[in-house]
Amino acid sequence: MKKMTLKVLYVLLTVSVLLGFVLSIPAPVNAADPDQMDVHFMDVGQGDATLVTCGGHAMLIDTGDDTKGTAIQNYLQKQKITRLDYLILTHPDADHIGGAPVIITKFDIGKVFVSNFEKDNKTYQKLIQSLDDKQIKALTPRVNSQYTLGTASITILAPGKSYDNPNDASIALLLKNGTRSFMFTGDAGEDAEKDILKTGIDISADVYKVGHHGSKYSTSKDFFNAVDPFYAVISCGENNSYGHPHAETLNTLRTSGVMVYRTDESGTIIASTDGKSISFNVPASESWKAGEPTGGGSGSSAKSTAPAKTTSSAQTQQTAPTAASPIEAPADAGQTAEPAAPPQRETAPAAEEAPQDSAPPVTNGLTYVLNVKTKKFHRPTCHSLPTTNRQDSSESRESIISQGYDPCKKCNP
């Protein structure tokens, strides 16, 4: 009887020890798949904040305005993040750096990247003070410099020079994991996009974080054609005073067959990839509703005279939730959704505001049109035909592919 009792006690003790050991092990981030990369386009109203996690590493691109710092902090902590490998502040507008002091104070940060454009205002000074308090030296990364985030790679695309306005001085980068890639350009405008093209770097990407919240002064034709995305994400506030996203930009996306996701419609958007496929936690937008500028939101009407967003208290009242408003994480955050269906490559009809000069070009008996720089070939009726580096061809599809050309993702020749 005593032997039986001792055996029972021994078994119970062993089970208790093992159970206690198992329960004490914390679950690491992305433990199920160390190669998975999740890109969280956080809903911060009229602003930008994007969290990227990959293999237990994390990067934050922009931090919304100064009412969003605590909400972003809470969101990151819910994702079990205690350290950021990189904090990238694309440019010094308040809706991109306002929440940074909270993040810098609350988290351990490896590197902080900032634009080469400086501002003389309270928001920017608070950022500098928070960096000084943590004894962090912010750097402006060089074009074509590369960094790693778990299995993902980061290539810096801009800025390559100084500009007269903060938007064009935005840090732009290409994020790649396996064969899938994401493009980020901050608020860069057409001039900066041209300079990115001049670098000669391959900027084609599956997901395009639409520049400047969908402004018509970004996403220029040549730049968009070079990115050639399947999906586009627009971060903007509902009914914002700037009229983002603009009809011109939406028409560019729509007529190219790109699937669009919007934070003003869907809240926080999470794109997940294992390096082979991409899935989203929400369905793509089907509204194609353009913004309507109100009041003095000159960011929607005057390229050279847009005021710094730090000085517009009226805009903050109209577009930004209160400081207590949390960034809502979707119920299935961290779970892999079903892969999003690839966009239809047939040309979609233009919206009512579309320009009238978008009629398909005359084919003149051509078989294909080649872009000798990007090594892609198109149908003669494709809306993404190159304006430079173009070569017309009457050769067969097989012959063109054998020469190293890839078919355009949009017209699918």
ZIBEL-V755572 format. One record per pair of residues at least 24 apart in sequence whose ideal C-beta (glycine too) atoms are under 6 Angstrom apart, sorted by sequence separation. I is the first residue (numbers start at 1). J is the second residue. D is the distance in Angstrom with one decimal. If there is no record, write none. Layout:
i & j & d
I & J & D
I & J & D
This chain:
i & j & d
29 & 53 & 6.0
44 & 68 & 4.7
60 & 84 & 5.4
91 & 115 & 4.3
112 & 136 & 5.5
114 & 138 & 4.5
116 & 140 & 4.7
168 & 192 & 4.0
172 & 196 & 6.0
181 & 205 & 4.4
203 & 227 & 5.6
204 & 228 & 5.1
205 & 229 & 5.6
206 & 230 & 5.1
207 & 231 & 4.7
208 & 232 & 4.8
209 & 233 & 5.3
210 & 234 & 4.7
83 & 108 & 4.3
84 & 109 & 4.9
85 & 110 & 4.6
86 & 111 & 5.2
87 & 112 & 4.8
88 & 113 & 4.6
89 & 114 & 5.0
92 & 117 & 6.0
98 & 123 & 5.7
101 & 126 & 5.1
105 & 130 & 6.0
152 & 177 & 4.1
181 & 206 & 5.6
182 & 207 & 4.5
183 & 208 & 4.8
184 & 209 & 4.7
187 & 212 & 4.2
259 & 284 & 4.2
260 & 285 & 4.9
368 & 393 & 5.0
58 & 84 & 5.3
59 & 85 & 5.7
104 & 130 & 4.4
112 & 138 & 4.4
113 & 139 & 5.9
180 & 206 & 5.2
185 & 211 & 4.3
232 & 258 & 5.0
238 & 264 & 4.3
366 & 392 & 5.2
382 & 408 & 5.9
384 & 410 & 5.3
29 & 56 & 4.9
59 & 86 & 4.2
60 & 87 & 5.2
61 & 88 & 4.7
72 & 99 & 5.3
92 & 119 & 4.5
100 & 127 & 5.2
193 & 220 & 5.1
367 & 394 & 4.8
28 & 56 & 5.6
57 & 85 & 5.0
62 & 90 & 5.7
113 & 141 & 5.2
189 & 217 & 4.8
224 & 252 & 5.9
231 & 259 & 5.0
232 & 260 & 5.0
233 & 261 & 4.8
234 & 262 & 4.7
235 & 263 & 4.9
236 & 264 & 5.1
377 & 405 & 4.6
65 & 94 & 5.3
73 & 102 & 5.5
94 & 123 & 4.6
101 & 130 & 3.9
189 & 218 & 5.5
229 & 258 & 5.8
375 & 404 & 5.7
382 & 411 & 3.7
65 & 95 & 4.8
69 & 99 & 3.4
97 & 127 & 5.4
104 & 134 & 5.8
190 & 220 & 4.3
193 & 223 & 3.8
214 & 244 & 4.7
216 & 246 & 4.0
219 & 249 & 5.1
375 & 405 & 5.2
376 & 406 & 5.3
378 & 408 & 4.5
68 & 99 & 4.4
213 & 244 & 4.1
214 & 245 & 2.4
215 & 246 & 6.0
66 & 98 & 3.6
70 & 102 & 5.8
92 & 124 & 5.1
214 & 246 & 6.0
216 & 248 & 4.2
376 & 408 & 5.3
379 & 411 & 4.3
65 & 98 & 3.7
69 & 102 & 2.9
73 & 106 & 5.2
216 & 249 & 5.7
219 & 252 & 5.8
378 & 411 & 5.4
62 & 96 & 4.3
158 & 192 & 5.8
254 & 288 & 5.9
379 & 413 & 4.8
64 & 99 & 4.7
160 & 195 & 5.8
214 & 249 & 4.8
63 & 99 & 3.5
233 & 269 & 5.9
63 & 100 & 4.5
158 & 196 & 5.3
250 & 288 & 5.6
157 & 196 & 5.0
63 & 103 & 5.6
250 & 290 & 5.5
116 & 159 & 5.9
247 & 290 & 3.9
183 & 227 & 5.4
368 & 413 & 5.9
245 & 291 & 5.7
244 & 291 & 4.8
47 & 95 & 3.5
48 & 96 & 5.4
243 & 291 & 4.0
46 & 95 & 6.0
117 & 166 & 4.6
243 & 292 & 5.5
281 & 330 & 5.1
243 & 293 & 3.2
29 & 80 & 5.4
281 & 332 & 5.8
117 & 169 & 3.7
116 & 169 & 5.9
241 & 294 & 4.9
115 & 169 & 4.6
241 & 295 & 5.1
242 & 297 & 4.1
115 & 171 & 5.7
241 & 297 & 3.8
281 & 337 & 5.0
242 & 299 & 4.4
243 & 300 & 3.9
242 & 300 & 4.5
279 & 337 & 4.4
279 & 339 & 4.6
280 & 340 & 4.9
267 & 328 & 5.7
279 & 340 & 5.8
277 & 339 & 4.9
288 & 351 & 5.6
85 & 149 & 5.9
207 & 271 & 5.9
272 & 336 & 5.6
345 & 410 & 5.6
345 & 412 & 4.5
206 & 278 & 6.0
93 & 166 & 5.8
92 & 166 & 5.5
241 & 315 & 5.4
91 & 166 & 4.6
241 & 318 & 5.3
91 & 169 & 5.5
91 & 170 & 4.4
240 & 319 & 4.5
90 & 170 & 4.5
90 & 171 & 4.6
237 & 319 & 3.7
88 & 171 & 5.9
259 & 343 & 4.4
258 & 343 & 5.9
217 & 303 & 4.9
257 & 343 & 4.8
257 & 344 & 5.5
257 & 345 & 5.1
59 & 149 & 5.4
257 & 348 & 5.9
57 & 149 & 4.9
255 & 347 & 6.0
57 & 150 & 4.4
180 & 273 & 4.5
255 & 348 & 5.9
254 & 348 & 5.0
54 & 149 & 5.0
55 & 150 & 2.8
91 & 186 & 5.3
180 & 275 & 5.9
255 & 350 & 5.4
54 & 150 & 3.5
55 & 151 & 5.5
90 & 186 & 3.1
177 & 273 & 5.7
178 & 275 & 2.0
54 & 152 & 4.5
177 & 275 & 4.8
178 & 276 & 5.8
180 & 278 & 5.6
251 & 350 & 5.3
251 & 351 & 5.3
251 & 354 & 4.3
247 & 353 & 3.6
230 & 343 & 5.7
37 & 152 & 5.3
35 & 151 & 5.1
61 & 184 & 6.0
255 & 383 & 5.6
37 & 177 & 4.2
39 & 182 & 6.0
257 & 410 & 5.6
256 & 410 & 5.4
225 & 384 & 4.7
228 & 409 & 5.7
48 & 235 & 5.1
123 & 310 & 4.5
121 & 310 & 4.9
46 & 236 & 6.0
46 & 237 & 3.2
41 & 233 & 5.1
45 & 237 & 4.0
41 & 235 & 5.9
46 & 240 & 4.4
95 & 309 & 5.1
94 & 309 & 4.8
93 & 309 & 4.9
94 & 310 & 3.8
43 & 263 & 4.4
43 & 267 & 4.5
43 & 268 & 4.7
42 & 268 & 5.2
41 & 269 & 4.3
40 & 270 & 5.2
38 & 270 & 5.9
39 & 271 & 4.6
38 & 272 & 5.0
37 & 273 & 5.4
36 & 274 & 5.3
35 & 274 & 5.7
35 & 275 & 5.7
78 & 329 & 5.9
74 & 326 & 6.0
75 & 327 & 4.6
67 & 320 & 5.3
65 & 320 & 5.7
71 & 326 & 5.1
67 & 323 & 4.3
71 & 327 & 4.6
46 & 319 & 3.8
45 & 319 & 5.3
45 & 320 & 4.6
45 & 321 & 5.8
43 & 327 & 6.0
42 & 327 & 5.1
